Amino acid sequence: MSAELQNTLMDFALRLYHAFFLPGDQLLSLSPGSVQSGLISAVVWVGAIVLIVATYRFIRQLDRTLTAVVVRLYEESRRAVRVVGRRMGIAVRSYALERQARLARTEVAELPALTALQLEVLRTHAGLPAGHLLTPSDVASALDMRLADVERTLGGLKKLSLVERSFGAGDGEDGYRLTRPGEVLLAACSQERSGRIEPTLGSI
């Protein structure tokens, strides 16, 4: 081992020795390196180590506690957001359904009164595929009625805006299909049959 390295180690050991006795020397103003100073220094250093360990454990426990609280708050906030979102969705859907119900009640209340014949002619148009029309001949054949009576009835339904006409739909005849008010009226009549809406029939 070189002399320079030995000097360095000896210097480090000497500094460590003085550092160990420093608390006792400072507290009692005794001669450096005395037995009393060594005992007091040992107590101080042991106390410092115990304090450091206790502080470390306290900080670690505090960190775990704060982390658990933050995680719990985060989960609770997410749950609250989901609950609020679901409730808002339910409220929006309820409002939309209520609005549709109000519109339907308004439309039903504004529907004209029909004769039994007009209602039967109107029902022949129910359930038609998109883009399909019925001619007066189709209706007359389905109901076993005279063509003139069917044409007159369809003309009255058109005036009430319950059916719409398309010119020259088939074999030179005009074609007819339900309008939105016509669909609402048929739906109201279906509900009437189940006892939910009282019939509204009259004569035109």
CNS distance restraints for C-alpha pairs under 8 A (distance, minus, plus):
assign (resid   1 and name CA) (resid   5 and name CA) 6.74 0.50 0.50
assign (resid   1 and name CA) (resid   6 and name CA) 6.93 0.50 0.50
assign (resid   2 and name CA) (resid   6 and name CA) 6.35 0.50 0.50
assign (resid   3 and name CA) (resid   7 and name CA) 6.13 0.50 0.50
assign (resid   4 and name CA) (resid   8 and name CA) 6.28 0.50 0.50
assign (resid   5 and name CA) (resid   9 and name CA) 6.25 0.50 0.50
assign (resid   6 and name CA) (resid  10 and name CA) 6.09 0.50 0.50
assign (resid   7 and name CA) (resid  11 and name CA) 5.99 0.50 0.50
assign (resid   8 and name CA) (resid  12 and name CA) 6.19 0.50 0.50
assign (resid   9 and name CA) (resid  13 and name CA) 6.11 0.50 0.50
assign (resid  10 and name CA) (resid  14 and name CA) 6.08 0.50 0.50
assign (resid  11 and name CA) (resid  15 and name CA) 6.22 0.50 0.50
assign (resid  12 and name CA) (resid  16 and name CA) 6.14 0.50 0.50
assign (resid  13 and name CA) (resid  17 and name CA) 6.06 0.50 0.50
assign (resid  14 and name CA) (resid  18 and name CA) 6.25 0.50 0.50
assign (resid  15 and name CA) (resid  19 and name CA) 6.06 0.50 0.50
assign (resid  16 and name CA) (resid  20 and name CA) 6.16 0.50 0.50
assign (resid  17 and name CA) (resid  21 and name CA) 6.57 0.50 0.50
assign (resid  18 and name CA) (resid  22 and name CA) 5.93 0.50 0.50
assign (resid  18 and name CA) (resid  32 and name CA) 7.90 0.50 0.50
assign (resid  18 and name CA) (resid  33 and name CA) 7.70 0.50 0.50
assign (resid  19 and name CA) (resid  23 and name CA) 7.88 0.50 0.50
assign (resid  20 and name CA) (resid  38 and name CA) 7.59 0.50 0.50
assign (resid  20 and name CA) (resid  41 and name CA) 6.32 0.50 0.50
assign (resid  20 and name CA) (resid  42 and name CA) 7.59 0.50 0.50
assign (resid  20 and name CA) (resid  45 and name CA) 7.91 0.50 0.50
assign (resid  21 and name CA) (resid  25 and name CA) 6.12 0.50 0.50
assign (resid  21 and name CA) (resid  32 and name CA) 6.96 0.50 0.50
assign (resid  21 and name CA) (resid  33 and name CA) 6.12 0.50 0.50
assign (resid  21 and name CA) (resid  37 and name CA) 6.13 0.50 0.50
assign (resid  21 and name CA) (resid  38 and name CA) 5.58 0.50 0.50
assign (resid  21 and name CA) (resid  41 and name CA) 5.49 0.50 0.50
assign (resid  22 and name CA) (resid  26 and name CA) 6.03 0.50 0.50
assign (resid  22 and name CA) (resid  32 and name CA) 7.92 0.50 0.50
assign (resid  22 and name CA) (resid  41 and name CA) 6.95 0.50 0.50
assign (resid  23 and name CA) (resid  27 and name CA) 6.11 0.50 0.50
assign (resid  23 and name CA) (resid  37 and name CA) 7.63 0.50 0.50
assign (resid  23 and name CA) (resid  40 and name CA) 7.22 0.50 0.50
assign (resid  23 and name CA) (resid  41 and name CA) 5.11 0.50 0.50
assign (resid  23 and name CA) (resid  44 and name CA) 6.90 0.50 0.50
assign (resid  24 and name CA) (resid  28 and name CA) 5.96 0.50 0.50
assign (resid  24 and name CA) (resid  29 and name CA) 7.60 0.50 0.50
assign (resid  24 and name CA) (resid  30 and name CA) 7.62 0.50 0.50
assign (resid  24 and name CA) (resid  36 and name CA) 7.42 0.50 0.50
assign (resid  24 and name CA) (resid  37 and name CA) 4.16 0.50 0.50
assign (resid  24 and name CA) (resid  38 and name CA) 6.41 0.50 0.50
assign (resid  24 and name CA) (resid  39 and name CA) 7.58 0.50 0.50
assign (resid  24 and name CA) (resid  40 and name CA) 5.07 0.50 0.50
assign (resid  24 and name CA) (resid  41 and name CA) 4.70 0.50 0.50
assign (resid  25 and name CA) (resid  29 and name CA) 5.07 0.50 0.50
assign (resid  25 and name CA) (resid  30 and name CA) 5.37 0.50 0.50
assign (resid  25 and name CA) (resid  31 and name CA) 6.80 0.50 0.50
assign (resid  25 and name CA) (resid  32 and name CA) 5.90 0.50 0.50
assign (resid  25 and name CA) (resid  33 and name CA) 7.84 0.50 0.50
assign (resid  25 and name CA) (resid  37 and name CA) 5.65 0.50 0.50
assign (resid  26 and name CA) (resid  30 and name CA) 7.83 0.50 0.50
assign (resid  28 and name CA) (resid  37 and name CA) 7.24 0.50 0.50
assign (resid  30 and name CA) (resid  34 and name CA) 7.12 0.50 0.50
assign (resid  30 and name CA) (resid  37 and name CA) 6.74 0.50 0.50
assign (resid  31 and name CA) (resid  37 and name CA) 7.92 0.50 0.50
assign (resid  32 and name CA) (resid  37 and name CA) 7.27 0.50 0.50
assign (resid  33 and name CA) (resid  37 and name CA) 6.41 0.50 0.50
assign (resid  33 and name CA) (resid  38 and name CA) 6.52 0.50 0.50
assign (resid  34 and name CA) (resid  38 and name CA) 6.20 0.50 0.50
assign (resid  35 and name CA) (resid  39 and name CA) 6.26 0.50 0.50
assign (resid  36 and name CA) (resid  40 and name CA) 6.24 0.50 0.50
assign (resid  37 and name CA) (resid  41 and name CA) 5.93 0.50 0.50
assign (resid  38 and name CA) (resid  42 and name CA) 6.01 0.50 0.50
assign (resid  39 and name CA) (resid  43 and name CA) 6.30 0.50 0.50
assign (resid  40 and name CA) (resid  44 and name CA) 6.16 0.50 0.50
assign (resid  41 and name CA) (resid  45 and name CA) 6.06 0.50 0.50
assign (resid  42 and name CA) (resid  46 and name CA) 6.03 0.50 0.50
assign (resid  43 and name CA) (resid  47 and name CA) 5.97 0.50 0.50
assign (resid  44 and name CA) (resid  48 and name CA) 6.04 0.50 0.50
assign (resid  45 and name CA) (resid  49 and name CA) 6.16 0.50 0.50
assign (resid  46 and name CA) (resid  50 and name CA) 6.17 0.50 0.50
assign (resid  47 and name CA) (resid  51 and name CA) 6.02 0.50 0.50
assign (resid  48 and name CA) (resid  52 and name CA) 6.08 0.50 0.50
assign (resid  49 and name CA) (resid  53 and name CA) 6.17 0.50 0.50
assign (resid  50 and name CA) (resid  54 and name CA) 6.05 0.50 0.50
assign (resid  51 and name CA) (resid  55 and name CA) 5.94 0.50 0.50
assign (resid  52 and name CA) (resid  56 and name CA) 6.05 0.50 0.50
assign (resid  53 and name CA) (resid  57 and name CA) 6.20 0.50 0.50
assign (resid  54 and name CA) (resid  58 and name CA) 6.07 0.50 0.50
assign (resid  55 and name CA) (resid  59 and name CA) 6.09 0.50 0.50
assign (resid  56 and name CA) (resid  60 and name CA) 6.08 0.50 0.50
assign (resid  57 and name CA) (resid  61 and name CA) 6.04 0.50 0.50
assign (resid  58 and name CA) (resid  62 and name CA) 5.98 0.50 0.50
assign (resid  59 and name CA) (resid  63 and name CA) 6.02 0.50 0.50
assign (resid  60 and name CA) (resid  64 and name CA) 6.27 0.50 0.50
assign (resid  61 and name CA) (resid  65 and name CA) 6.12 0.50 0.50
assign (resid  62 and name CA) (resid  66 and name CA) 6.05 0.50 0.50
assign (resid  63 and name CA) (resid  67 and name CA) 5.98 0.50 0.50
assign (resid  64 and name CA) (resid  68 and name CA) 6.11 0.50 0.50
assign (resid  65 and name CA) (resid  69 and name CA) 6.20 0.50 0.50
assign (resid  66 and name CA) (resid  70 and name CA) 6.08 0.50 0.50
assign (resid  67 and name CA) (resid  71 and name CA) 6.07 0.50 0.50
assign (resid  68 and name CA) (resid  72 and name CA) 6.05 0.50 0.50
assign (resid  69 and name CA) (resid  73 and name CA) 6.05 0.50 0.50
assign (resid  70 and name CA) (resid  74 and name CA) 6.05 0.50 0.50
assign (resid  71 and name CA) (resid  75 and name CA) 6.17 0.50 0.50
assign (resid  72 and name CA) (resid  76 and name CA) 6.01 0.50 0.50
assign (resid  73 and name CA) (resid  77 and name CA) 5.95 0.50 0.50
assign (resid  74 and name CA) (resid  78 and name CA) 6.18 0.50 0.50
assign (resid  75 and name CA) (resid  79 and name CA) 6.14 0.50 0.50
assign (resid  76 and name CA) (resid  80 and name CA) 6.03 0.50 0.50
assign (resid  77 and name CA) (resid  81 and name CA) 6.07 0.50 0.50
assign (resid  78 and name CA) (resid  82 and name CA) 6.19 0.50 0.50
assign (resid  79 and name CA) (resid  83 and name CA) 6.13 0.50 0.50
assign (resid  80 and name CA) (resid  84 and name CA) 6.06 0.50 0.50
assign (resid  81 and name CA) (resid  85 and name CA) 5.95 0.50 0.50
assign (resid  82 and name CA) (resid  86 and name CA) 6.09 0.50 0.50
assign (resid  83 and name CA) (resid  87 and name CA) 6.12 0.50 0.50
assign (resid  84 and name CA) (resid  88 and name CA) 5.99 0.50 0.50
assign (resid  85 and name CA) (resid  89 and name CA) 6.06 0.50 0.50
assign (resid  86 and name CA) (resid  90 and name CA) 6.11 0.50 0.50
assign (resid  87 and name CA) (resid  91 and name CA) 6.02 0.50 0.50
assign (resid  88 and name CA) (resid  92 and name CA) 6.03 0.50 0.50
assign (resid  89 and name CA) (resid  93 and name CA) 6.10 0.50 0.50
assign (resid  90 and name CA) (resid  94 and name CA) 5.91 0.50 0.50
assign (resid  91 and name CA) (resid  95 and name CA) 6.02 0.50 0.50
assign (resid  92 and name CA) (resid  96 and name CA) 6.13 0.50 0.50
assign (resid  93 and name CA) (resid  97 and name CA) 6.06 0.50 0.50
assign (resid  94 and name CA) (resid  98 and name CA) 5.96 0.50 0.50
assign (resid  95 and name CA) (resid  99 and name CA) 5.99 0.50 0.50
assign (resid  96 and name CA) (resid 100 and name CA) 6.13 0.50 0.50
assign (resid  97 and name CA) (resid 101 and name CA) 6.06 0.50 0.50
assign (resid  98 and name CA) (resid 102 and name CA) 6.14 0.50 0.50
assign (resid  99 and name CA) (resid 103 and name CA) 6.16 0.50 0.50
assign (resid 100 and name CA) (resid 104 and name CA) 6.00 0.50 0.50
assign (resid 101 and name CA) (resid 105 and name CA) 6.07 0.50 0.50
assign (resid 102 and name CA) (resid 106 and name CA) 6.09 0.50 0.50
assign (resid 103 and name CA) (resid 107 and name CA) 6.03 0.50 0.50
assign (resid 104 and name CA) (resid 108 and name CA) 6.01 0.50 0.50
assign (resid 104 and name CA) (resid 184 and name CA) 7.61 0.50 0.50
assign (resid 105 and name CA) (resid 109 and name CA) 5.97 0.50 0.50
assign (resid 106 and name CA) (resid 110 and name CA) 6.19 0.50 0.50
assign (resid 107 and name CA) (resid 111 and name CA) 6.31 0.50 0.50
assign (resid 107 and name CA) (resid 181 and name CA) 7.31 0.50 0.50
assign (resid 107 and name CA) (resid 184 and name CA) 7.15 0.50 0.50
assign (resid 108 and name CA) (resid 184 and name CA) 6.77 0.50 0.50
assign (resid 108 and name CA) (resid 185 and name CA) 6.59 0.50 0.50
assign (resid 108 and name CA) (resid 188 and name CA) 6.67 0.50 0.50
assign (resid 111 and name CA) (resid 181 and name CA) 7.31 0.50 0.50
assign (resid 111 and name CA) (resid 185 and name CA) 6.56 0.50 0.50
assign (resid 112 and name CA) (resid 160 and name CA) 7.36 0.50 0.50
assign (resid 113 and name CA) (resid 200 and name CA) 5.71 0.50 0.50
assign (resid 113 and name CA) (resid 201 and name CA) 4.79 0.50 0.50
assign (resid 113 and name CA) (resid 202 and name CA) 4.99 0.50 0.50
assign (resid 113 and name CA) (resid 203 and name CA) 6.84 0.50 0.50
assign (resid 113 and name CA) (resid 204 and name CA) 7.76 0.50 0.50
assign (resid 114 and name CA) (resid 118 and name CA) 5.97 0.50 0.50
assign (resid 114 and name CA) (resid 119 and name CA) 6.23 0.50 0.50
assign (resid 114 and name CA) (resid 200 and name CA) 7.50 0.50 0.50
assign (resid 114 and name CA) (resid 201 and name CA) 5.00 0.50 0.50
assign (resid 114 and name CA) (resid 202 and name CA) 5.28 0.50 0.50
assign (resid 114 and name CA) (resid 203 and name CA) 5.91 0.50 0.50
assign (resid 114 and name CA) (resid 204 and name CA) 6.84 0.50 0.50
assign (resid 115 and name CA) (resid 119 and name CA) 6.23 0.50 0.50
assign (resid 115 and name CA) (resid 201 and name CA) 5.89 0.50 0.50
assign (resid 115 and name CA) (resid 202 and name CA) 5.45 0.50 0.50
assign (resid 115 and name CA) (resid 203 and name CA) 5.04 0.50 0.50
assign (resid 115 and name CA) (resid 204 and name CA) 6.94 0.50 0.50
assign (resid 116 and name CA) (resid 120 and name CA) 6.22 0.50 0.50
assign (resid 116 and name CA) (resid 201 and name CA) 7.43 0.50 0.50
assign (resid 117 and name CA) (resid 121 and name CA) 6.30 0.50 0.50
assign (resid 117 and name CA) (resid 153 and name CA) 7.74 0.50 0.50
assign (resid 118 and name CA) (resid 122 and name CA) 6.06 0.50 0.50
assign (resid 118 and name CA) (resid 153 and name CA) 6.05 0.50 0.50
assign (resid 118 and name CA) (resid 154 and name CA) 7.75 0.50 0.50
assign (resid 118 and name CA) (resid 157 and name CA) 7.17 0.50 0.50
assign (resid 119 and name CA) (resid 123 and name CA) 6.14 0.50 0.50
assign (resid 120 and name CA) (resid 124 and name CA) 6.64 0.50 0.50
assign (resid 121 and name CA) (resid 125 and name CA) 7.41 0.50 0.50
assign (resid 121 and name CA) (resid 139 and name CA) 6.89 0.50 0.50
assign (resid 121 and name CA) (resid 143 and name CA) 7.81 0.50 0.50
assign (resid 121 and name CA) (resid 150 and name CA) 7.51 0.50 0.50
assign (resid 121 and name CA) (resid 153 and name CA) 7.49 0.50 0.50
assign (resid 121 and name CA) (resid 154 and name CA) 7.51 0.50 0.50
assign (resid 122 and name CA) (resid 126 and name CA) 7.24 0.50 0.50
assign (resid 122 and name CA) (resid 157 and name CA) 7.88 0.50 0.50
assign (resid 122 and name CA) (resid 163 and name CA) 7.95 0.50 0.50
assign (resid 122 and name CA) (resid 178 and name CA) 7.72 0.50 0.50
assign (resid 122 and name CA) (resid 182 and name CA) 7.60 0.50 0.50
assign (resid 122 and name CA) (resid 186 and name CA) 7.87 0.50 0.50
assign (resid 123 and name CA) (resid 186 and name CA) 7.07 0.50 0.50
assign (resid 124 and name CA) (resid 139 and name CA) 6.74 0.50 0.50
assign (resid 124 and name CA) (resid 142 and name CA) 7.73 0.50 0.50
assign (resid 125 and name CA) (resid 133 and name CA) 8.00 0.50 0.50
assign (resid 125 and name CA) (resid 134 and name CA) 7.00 0.50 0.50
assign (resid 125 and name CA) (resid 176 and name CA) 7.96 0.50 0.50
assign (resid 125 and name CA) (resid 177 and name CA) 6.07 0.50 0.50
assign (resid 125 and name CA) (resid 178 and name CA) 6.31 0.50 0.50
assign (resid 126 and name CA) (resid 178 and name CA) 7.35 0.50 0.50
assign (resid 126 and name CA) (resid 183 and name CA) 7.60 0.50 0.50
assign (resid 126 and name CA) (resid 186 and name CA) 7.83 0.50 0.50
assign (resid 128 and name CA) (resid 132 and name CA) 6.13 0.50 0.50
assign (resid 128 and name CA) (resid 133 and name CA) 7.40 0.50 0.50
assign (resid 128 and name CA) (resid 177 and name CA) 7.83 0.50 0.50
assign (resid 132 and name CA) (resid 177 and name CA) 7.52 0.50 0.50
assign (resid 133 and name CA) (resid 169 and name CA) 7.28 0.50 0.50
assign (resid 133 and name CA) (resid 175 and name CA) 5.13 0.50 0.50
assign (resid 133 and name CA) (resid 176 and name CA) 5.23 0.50 0.50
assign (resid 133 and name CA) (resid 177 and name CA) 5.38 0.50 0.50
assign (resid 134 and name CA) (resid 138 and name CA) 5.87 0.50 0.50
assign (resid 134 and name CA) (resid 139 and name CA) 6.78 0.50 0.50
assign (resid 134 and name CA) (resid 175 and name CA) 5.12 0.50 0.50
assign (resid 134 and name CA) (resid 176 and name CA) 5.23 0.50 0.50
assign (resid 134 and name CA) (resid 177 and name CA) 6.59 0.50 0.50
assign (resid 135 and name CA) (resid 139 and name CA) 6.52 0.50 0.50
assign (resid 135 and name CA) (resid 169 and name CA) 7.23 0.50 0.50
assign (resid 135 and name CA) (resid 170 and name CA) 7.07 0.50 0.50
assign (resid 135 and name CA) (resid 173 and name CA) 6.21 0.50 0.50
assign (resid 135 and name CA) (resid 174 and name CA) 5.88 0.50 0.50
assign (resid 135 and name CA) (resid 175 and name CA) 4.46 0.50 0.50
assign (resid 135 and name CA) (resid 176 and name CA) 6.17 0.50 0.50
assign (resid 136 and name CA) (resid 140 and name CA) 6.02 0.50 0.50
assign (resid 136 and name CA) (resid 147 and name CA) 6.48 0.50 0.50
assign (resid 136 and name CA) (resid 150 and name CA) 6.01 0.50 0.50
assign (resid 136 and name CA) (resid 151 and name CA) 5.89 0.50 0.50
assign (resid 136 and name CA) (resid 154 and name CA) 7.74 0.50 0.50
assign (resid 136 and name CA) (resid 173 and name CA) 7.43 0.50 0.50
assign (resid 136 and name CA) (resid 174 and name CA) 7.53 0.50 0.50
assign (resid 136 and name CA) (resid 175 and name CA) 7.31 0.50 0.50
assign (resid 137 and name CA) (resid 141 and name CA) 6.02 0.50 0.50
assign (resid 137 and name CA) (resid 147 and name CA) 6.24 0.50 0.50
assign (resid 138 and name CA) (resid 142 and name CA) 6.16 0.50 0.50
assign (resid 139 and name CA) (resid 143 and name CA) 6.10 0.50 0.50
assign (resid 139 and name CA) (resid 145 and name CA) 7.97 0.50 0.50
assign (resid 139 and name CA) (resid 150 and name CA) 6.99 0.50 0.50
assign (resid 140 and name CA) (resid 144 and name CA) 5.43 0.50 0.50
assign (resid 140 and name CA) (resid 145 and name CA) 4.73 0.50 0.50
assign (resid 140 and name CA) (resid 146 and name CA) 6.02 0.50 0.50
assign (resid 140 and name CA) (resid 147 and name CA) 5.54 0.50 0.50
assign (resid 140 and name CA) (resid 150 and name CA) 6.08 0.50 0.50
assign (resid 141 and name CA) (resid 145 and name CA) 6.78 0.50 0.50
assign (resid 145 and name CA) (resid 149 and name CA) 7.00 0.50 0.50
assign (resid 145 and name CA) (resid 150 and name CA) 6.90 0.50 0.50
assign (resid 146 and name CA) (resid 150 and name CA) 6.45 0.50 0.50
assign (resid 147 and name CA) (resid 151 and name CA) 6.15 0.50 0.50
assign (resid 148 and name CA) (resid 152 and name CA) 6.18 0.50 0.50
assign (resid 149 and name CA) (resid 153 and name CA) 6.09 0.50 0.50
assign (resid 150 and name CA) (resid 154 and name CA) 6.03 0.50 0.50
assign (resid 151 and name CA) (resid 155 and name CA) 6.10 0.50 0.50
assign (resid 152 and name CA) (resid 156 and name CA) 6.43 0.50 0.50
assign (resid 153 and name CA) (resid 157 and name CA) 6.32 0.50 0.50
assign (resid 154 and name CA) (resid 158 and name CA) 6.08 0.50 0.50
assign (resid 154 and name CA) (resid 163 and name CA) 7.64 0.50 0.50
assign (resid 155 and name CA) (resid 159 and name CA) 6.36 0.50 0.50
assign (resid 156 and name CA) (resid 160 and name CA) 6.47 0.50 0.50
assign (resid 157 and name CA) (resid 161 and name CA) 6.35 0.50 0.50
assign (resid 157 and name CA) (resid 162 and name CA) 5.41 0.50 0.50
assign (resid 157 and name CA) (resid 163 and name CA) 5.96 0.50 0.50
assign (resid 158 and name CA) (resid 162 and name CA) 5.76 0.50 0.50
assign (resid 158 and name CA) (resid 163 and name CA) 4.99 0.50 0.50
assign (resid 158 and name CA) (resid 164 and name CA) 5.95 0.50 0.50
assign (resid 158 and name CA) (resid 165 and name CA) 7.46 0.50 0.50
assign (resid 161 and name CA) (resid 179 and name CA) 6.87 0.50 0.50
assign (resid 161 and name CA) (resid 181 and name CA) 7.04 0.50 0.50
assign (resid 161 and name CA) (resid 182 and name CA) 7.45 0.50 0.50
assign (resid 162 and name CA) (resid 178 and name CA) 6.08 0.50 0.50
assign (resid 162 and name CA) (resid 179 and name CA) 5.35 0.50 0.50
assign (resid 162 and name CA) (resid 180 and name CA) 7.35 0.50 0.50
assign (resid 162 and name CA) (resid 181 and name CA) 5.56 0.50 0.50
assign (resid 162 and name CA) (resid 182 and name CA) 4.17 0.50 0.50
assign (resid 162 and name CA) (resid 183 and name CA) 7.84 0.50 0.50
assign (resid 163 and name CA) (resid 176 and name CA) 6.24 0.50 0.50
assign (resid 163 and name CA) (resid 177 and name CA) 5.40 0.50 0.50
assign (resid 163 and name CA) (resid 178 and name CA) 4.43 0.50 0.50
assign (resid 163 and name CA) (resid 179 and name CA) 5.09 0.50 0.50
assign (resid 163 and name CA) (resid 182 and name CA) 6.39 0.50 0.50
assign (resid 164 and name CA) (resid 176 and name CA) 5.56 0.50 0.50
assign (resid 164 and name CA) (resid 177 and name CA) 5.65 0.50 0.50
assign (resid 164 and name CA) (resid 178 and name CA) 6.37 0.50 0.50
assign (resid 164 and name CA) (resid 179 and name CA) 6.23 0.50 0.50
assign (resid 165 and name CA) (resid 174 and name CA) 6.49 0.50 0.50
assign (resid 165 and name CA) (resid 175 and name CA) 5.62 0.50 0.50
assign (resid 165 and name CA) (resid 176 and name CA) 4.62 0.50 0.50
assign (resid 165 and name CA) (resid 177 and name CA) 6.87 0.50 0.50
assign (resid 166 and name CA) (resid 174 and name CA) 5.57 0.50 0.50
assign (resid 166 and name CA) (resid 175 and name CA) 5.03 0.50 0.50
assign (resid 166 and name CA) (resid 176 and name CA) 6.24 0.50 0.50
assign (resid 167 and name CA) (resid 173 and name CA) 7.08 0.50 0.50
assign (resid 167 and name CA) (resid 174 and name CA) 4.47 0.50 0.50
assign (resid 167 and name CA) (resid 175 and name CA) 6.41 0.50 0.50
assign (resid 168 and name CA) (resid 172 and name CA) 4.84 0.50 0.50
assign (resid 168 and name CA) (resid 173 and name CA) 5.07 0.50 0.50
assign (resid 168 and name CA) (resid 174 and name CA) 4.66 0.50 0.50
assign (resid 168 and name CA) (resid 175 and name CA) 6.87 0.50 0.50
assign (resid 169 and name CA) (resid 173 and name CA) 5.87 0.50 0.50
assign (resid 169 and name CA) (resid 174 and name CA) 5.04 0.50 0.50
assign (resid 169 and name CA) (resid 175 and name CA) 4.83 0.50 0.50
assign (resid 170 and name CA) (resid 174 and name CA) 6.83 0.50 0.50
assign (resid 170 and name CA) (resid 175 and name CA) 7.08 0.50 0.50
assign (resid 178 and name CA) (resid 182 and name CA) 5.39 0.50 0.50
assign (resid 178 and name CA) (resid 183 and name CA) 6.29 0.50 0.50
assign (resid 179 and name CA) (resid 183 and name CA) 6.32 0.50 0.50
assign (resid 180 and name CA) (resid 184 and name CA) 6.28 0.50 0.50
assign (resid 181 and name CA) (resid 185 and name CA) 6.13 0.50 0.50
assign (resid 182 and name CA) (resid 186 and name CA) 6.30 0.50 0.50
assign (resid 183 and name CA) (resid 187 and name CA) 6.18 0.50 0.50
assign (resid 184 and name CA) (resid 188 and name CA) 6.10 0.50 0.50
assign (resid 185 and name CA) (resid 189 and name CA) 6.18 0.50 0.50
assign (resid 186 and name CA) (resid 190 and name CA) 6.21 0.50 0.50
assign (resid 187 and name CA) (resid 191 and name CA) 6.32 0.50 0.50
assign (resid 188 and name CA) (resid 192 and name CA) 6.05 0.50 0.50
assign (resid 188 and name CA) (resid 197 and name CA) 6.89 0.50 0.50
assign (resid 189 and name CA) (resid 193 and name CA) 6.33 0.50 0.50
assign (resid 189 and name CA) (resid 197 and name CA) 7.62 0.50 0.50
assign (resid 189 and name CA) (resid 199 and name CA) 6.98 0.50 0.50
assign (resid 190 and name CA) (resid 194 and name CA) 6.74 0.50 0.50
assign (resid 191 and name CA) (resid 195 and name CA) 6.46 0.50 0.50
assign (resid 191 and name CA) (resid 196 and name CA) 5.43 0.50 0.50
assign (resid 191 and name CA) (resid 197 and name CA) 5.78 0.50 0.50
assign (resid 192 and name CA) (resid 196 and name CA) 5.40 0.50 0.50
assign (resid 192 and name CA) (resid 197 and name CA) 4.23 0.50 0.50
assign (resid 192 and name CA) (resid 198 and name CA) 5.43 0.50 0.50
assign (resid 192 and name CA) (resid 199 and name CA) 5.87 0.50 0.50
assign (resid 193 and name CA) (resid 197 and name CA) 7.72 0.50 0.50
